């Protein structure tokens, strides 16, 4: 987040603060695992998406 703020928005990295941070759902990989007696069961491998929002701290504060 700091690198993106510096390169894309020309913000000063020394005055950045984390404004928001949250985790959301993303895709779920579905796989099958072998079980007893020739059967199979489904295994779900969930992924998450992390979002971090940074803001530049104003000099007046």
MARGUVO-796094 format. One record per residue (C-alpha): x, y, z; residue number from 0; residue in three letters. Coordinates in steps of 0.02 Angstrom, whole numbers. Layout:
BEGIN
<node <X,Y,Z>,NUM,'ALA'>
...
END
This chain:
BEGIN
<node <0,0,0>,0,'UNK'>
<node <143,119,41>,1,'UNK'>
<node <231,82,-124>,2,'UNK'>
<node <71,111,-223>,3,'UNK'>
<node <37,275,-133>,4,'UNK'>
<node <213,337,-166>,5,'UNK'>
<node <225,285,-349>,6,'UNK'>
<node <46,308,-411>,7,'UNK'>
<node <-16,456,-309>,8,'UNK'>
<node <146,547,-263>,9,'UNK'>
<node <110,546,-76>,10,'UNK'>
<node <242,569,59>,11,'UNK'>
<node <274,399,140>,12,'UNK'>
<node <324,475,307>,13,'UNK'>
<node <151,552,333>,14,'UNK'>
<node <45,400,284>,15,'UNK'>
<node <-72,318,409>,16,'UNK'>
<node <-184,165,392>,17,'UNK'>
<node <-362,228,375>,18,'UNK'>
<node <-451,62,348>,19,'UNK'>
<node <-405,-122,343>,20,'UNK'>
<node <-526,-263,313>,21,'UNK'>
<node <-532,-441,248>,22,'UNK'>
<node <-660,-505,125>,23,'UNK'>
<node <-702,-668,40>,24,'UNK'>
<node <-625,-719,-123>,25,'UNK'>
<node <-635,-877,-227>,26,'UNK'>
<node <-644,-1054,-156>,27,'UNK'>
<node <-546,-1194,-237>,28,'UNK'>
<node <-641,-1358,-233>,29,'UNK'>
<node <-541,-1519,-227>,30,'UNK'>
<node <-581,-1702,-196>,31,'UNK'>
<node <-493,-1817,-75>,32,'UNK'>
<node <-497,-2007,-77>,33,'UNK'>
<node <-596,-2087,64>,34,'UNK'>
<node <-629,-2264,119>,35,'UNK'>
<node <-720,-2393,12>,36,'UNK'>
<node <-687,-2303,-153>,37,'UNK'>
<node <-779,-2144,-108>,38,'UNK'>
<node <-723,-1963,-117>,39,'UNK'>
<node <-761,-1809,-15>,40,'UNK'>
<node <-748,-1628,-61>,41,'UNK'>
<node <-615,-1515,15>,42,'UNK'>
<node <-639,-1327,2>,43,'UNK'>
<node <-487,-1215,5>,44,'UNK'>
<node <-548,-1037,34>,45,'UNK'>
<node <-447,-882,-8>,46,'UNK'>
<node <-465,-709,67>,47,'UNK'>
<node <-439,-534,0>,48,'UNK'>
<node <-351,-406,110>,49,'UNK'>
<node <-388,-222,78>,50,'UNK'>
<node <-285,-85,161>,51,'UNK'>
<node <-327,99,137>,52,'UNK'>
<node <-194,228,180>,53,'UNK'>
<node <-215,416,194>,54,'UNK'>
<node <-92,558,208>,55,'UNK'>
<node <-91,639,379>,56,'UNK'>
<node <-121,826,365>,57,'UNK'>
<node <4,948,440>,58,'UNK'>
<node <-132,1040,539>,59,'UNK'>
<node <-170,888,645>,60,'UNK'>
END
